[in-house]
């Protein structure tokens, strides 16, 4: 098992939801954690809240911009001396009819969900090769495994993440760098809850045989598991309450 205590972990999209739960999970393992997000106010607020739980800092980054992701990794190394784990988590959703989808809206989803994984992996791997290894964890989705009629851009981006993960795992195994992905089902967050969604909430629950939506902590637990298990690479783990088993 890969001992995480003292290791350096970077979490993008870390100010809320799955990302924030993962920040807390790595802190609980004794990691030094970089909470990164494009939302400076929320990111700094969460770091202030968590400062008594371990060594955690905020670094702003918009993952759709290569220079900002490069700077994120550079600042991480300057602060902590290395990077051992990156969780490429930042992402956005999009729903709508494909024939009404603008290229601008399509491109926004691809830039954040797909290019963000590319940029994060690219610059983290450069440092991990210097350090003798590391772990790249990508946030895919159930919609990277199965289709949904109104999620064309999101399906495209998350399907790409699944295969990007395999490619990275194969390419860098020789460098002691592992890469795997987590594919969450629908997870309770600030935007996905009964109050926000009304009757549609029950429709989402019905899609999960286990009878409920996921919790951010359940996804975070899987990210930590990937980071710890040294014989695990190249796969995408659905954490979806049975959604993709149907």
C-alpha positions in Angstrom: 0.0 0.0 0.0 1.2 3.5 -0.9 1.6 5.4 2.4 0.0 8.8 1.9 1.2 10.5 5.1 3.4 13.4 4.2 2.7 13.2 0.5 1.6 16.2 -1.6 -1.8 16.1 -3.2 -3.4 18.6 -5.6 -7.2 18.7 -6.0 -8.7 20.9 -8.7 -12.3 22.0 -8.3 -11.5 21.7 -4.6 -13.8 24.4 -3.1 -17.0 22.4 -3.2 -18.7 19.0 -3.7 -16.6 16.0 -4.6 -13.4 18.1 -4.7 -13.8 19.5 -1.2 -14.7 16.1 0.2 -11.5 14.8 -1.4 -9.4 17.6 0.1 -10.7 16.6 3.5 -10.0 12.9 2.9 -6.4 13.5 1.9 -5.9 15.8 4.9 -7.2 13.0 7.1 -4.5 10.7 5.7 -1.9 13.2 6.7 -1.2 14.7 3.2 -0.1 18.2 2.4 -3.0 19.4 0.2 -3.3 22.1 -2.4 -7.0 23.1 -2.8 -7.3 24.6 -6.2 -10.3 26.3 -7.8 -11.2 29.2 -10.0 -13.4 30.6 -7.2 -11.0 32.5 -5.0 -13.5 33.5 -2.4 -14.8 30.0 -1.8 -11.4 28.4 -2.0 -9.8 30.7 0.5 -12.8 30.3 2.8 -12.5 26.5 2.8 -8.8 26.6 3.4 -9.4 28.9 6.4 -12.0 26.4 7.7 -9.7 23.4 7.2 -6.4 24.9 8.5 -6.7 23.1 11.8 -7.1 19.7 10.1 -3.7 19.7 8.4 -1.4 21.5 6.0 -3.5 23.0 3.2 -3.1 25.9 0.9 -5.3 27.5 -1.8 -3.9 28.2 -5.3 -6.2 29.7 -7.9 -6.5 28.0 -11.3 -8.9 27.9 -14.2 -8.2 24.4 -15.6 -9.3 25.4 -19.1 -6.2 27.7 -19.3 -2.9 25.9 -19.8 -0.7 28.7 -18.3 -2.8 28.7 -15.1 -2.5 24.9 -14.6 1.3 25.1 -15.3 1.5 27.8 -12.7 -0.6 25.7 -10.2 1.9 22.8 -10.5 4.9 25.2 -10.3 3.6 26.9 -7.2 2.8 23.5 -5.6 6.4 22.4 -6.0 7.7 25.7 -4.8 5.5 25.4 -1.7 5.9 21.7 -0.8 8.9 20.5 -2.9 7.1 17.9 -5.0 3.7 16.6 -6.2 2.7 13.0 -5.5 -1.0 12.9 -6.3 -3.2 15.0 -8.6 -7.0 14.7 -8.7 -8.1 16.3 -11.9 -11.6 16.9 -10.6 -12.7 20.3 -11.9 -15.6 20.0 -14.3 -18.9 21.4 -15.5 -22.2 19.9 -16.7 -24.4 20.7 -19.6 -27.8 19.5 -20.8 -29.8 20.3 -23.9 -30.7 19.2 -27.4 -27.6 18.7 -29.6 -29.2 20.4 -32.6 -29.5 23.5 -30.5 -26.0 23.3 -29.0 -23.7 26.2 -29.9 -20.1 25.6 -30.6 -19.2 28.0 -27.8 -21.2 26.0 -25.2 -19.8 22.7 -26.5 -16.2 24.1 -26.4 -16.6 25.3 -22.9 -17.4 21.8 -21.6 -14.5 20.3 -23.6 -12.0 22.9 -22.4 -12.8 22.4 -18.7 -13.6 18.7 -18.6 -11.2 17.3 -21.1 -8.5 19.9 -21.7 -8.3 20.4 -17.9 -7.4 16.8 -17.5 -4.8 17.1 -20.2 -3.2 20.2 -18.7 -3.2 18.8 -15.1 -1.8 15.4 -16.2 0.9 17.0 -18.5 2.4 19.2 -15.8 2.0 16.8 -12.9 3.6 14.0 -14.8 6.6 16.2 -15.6 7.2 16.6 -11.9 6.4 13.0 -11.0 9.0 11.7 -13.4 11.6 13.8 -11.6 10.5 12.4 -8.3 10.4 8.7 -9.2 6.6 8.3 -9.4 3.2 9.5 -8.5 -0.5 9.0 -9.0 -2.9 10.8 -11.5 -6.6 10.4 -10.7 -9.1 11.7 -13.1 -12.8 12.5 -12.5 -14.8 10.8 -15.3 -18.5 10.1 -14.9 -21.1 7.5 -15.5 -21.7 9.5 -18.6 -18.2 8.6 -19.7 -19.4 5.0 -19.8 -23.0 5.2 -21.0 -24.8 7.7 -23.1 -27.5 10.2 -22.2 -29.7 11.9 -24.9 -29.2 15.5 -23.8 -25.6 15.3 -22.7 -23.7 15.3 -26.0 -20.8 17.6 -25.0 -20.6 16.1 -21.5 -20.6 12.6 -22.8 -17.9 13.5 -25.3 -15.7 15.0 -22.6 -16.1 12.3 -20.0 -15.8 9.5 -22.5 -12.5 11.1 -23.5 -11.3 11.1 -19.9 -11.8 7.4 -19.7 -9.5 6.7 -22.6 -7.0 9.4 -21.7 -6.7 7.6 -18.4 -5.9 4.3 -20.1 -3.3 6.0 -22.4 -1.6 7.8 -19.5 -1.4 4.6 -17.5 0.2 2.6 -20.3 2.6 5.4 -21.2 4.0 6.1 -17.7 3.8 2.8 -15.9 7.6 2.5 -16.7 8.1 5.7 -14.7 6.2 4.4 -11.6 3.3 6.7 -12.4 -0.2 5.2 -12.0 -3.3 6.7 -13.5 -6.9 5.8 -12.9 -10.3 7.4 -12.9 -13.4 7.5 -10.8 -16.8 7.6 -12.5 -19.4 9.0 -10.1 -23.1 8.5 -10.4 -25.3 11.5 -9.5 -24.0 12.9 -6.2 -25.7 15.2 -3.7 -24.1 18.6 -4.0 -25.1 22.2 -3.7 -26.8 22.0 -7.2 -28.0 18.4 -7.1 -30.5 18.1 -4.2 -34.2 17.8 -3.7 -34.7 21.5 -3.0 -32.9 22.6 -6.2 -34.4 19.9 -8.5 -37.9 19.4 -7.2 -39.7 16.4 -8.8 -36.7 15.7 -11.1 -34.7 14.7 -8.0 -36.9 11.6 -7.6 -36.3 10.8 -11.3 -32.5 10.8 -10.7 -32.9 8.6 -7.6 -34.9 6.1 -9.6 -31.9 5.6 -12.0 -29.8 4.3 -9.2 -30.7 0.7 -8.1 -29.3 1.3 -4.7 -32.2 3.8 -4.2 -30.4 7.1 -3.5 -27.9 9.5 -4.8 -24.2 9.3 -3.9 -22.4 11.4 -1.2 -19.3 13.4 -2.0 -17.4 11.5 0.7 -18.1 8.2 -1.1 -16.3 9.5 -4.2 -13.5 10.9 -2.2 -13.0 7.5 -0.5 -12.5 5.9 -3.9 -9.9 8.6 -4.9 -7.9 7.8 -1.8 -8.2 4.1 -2.5 -6.8 4.6 -6.0 -3.9 6.6 -4.5 -3.1 4.0 -2.0 -3.4 0.8 -4.1 -0.1 0.3 -5.8 -1.3 -2.4 -8.2 -4.2 -0.4 -9.6 -3.8 1.6 -12.8 -5.5 2.1 -16.2 -9.1 1.6 -15.0 -12.2 3.7 -14.4 -14.1 2.8 -11.2 -17.8 3.5 -11.3 -19.1 4.6 -7.9 -22.7 4.9 -9.1 -25.1 2.9 -6.9 -25.6 0.4 -9.8 -26.4 3.0 -12.5 -24.2 1.5 -15.2 -25.1 -2.1 -14.3 -28.5 -1.7 -15.9 
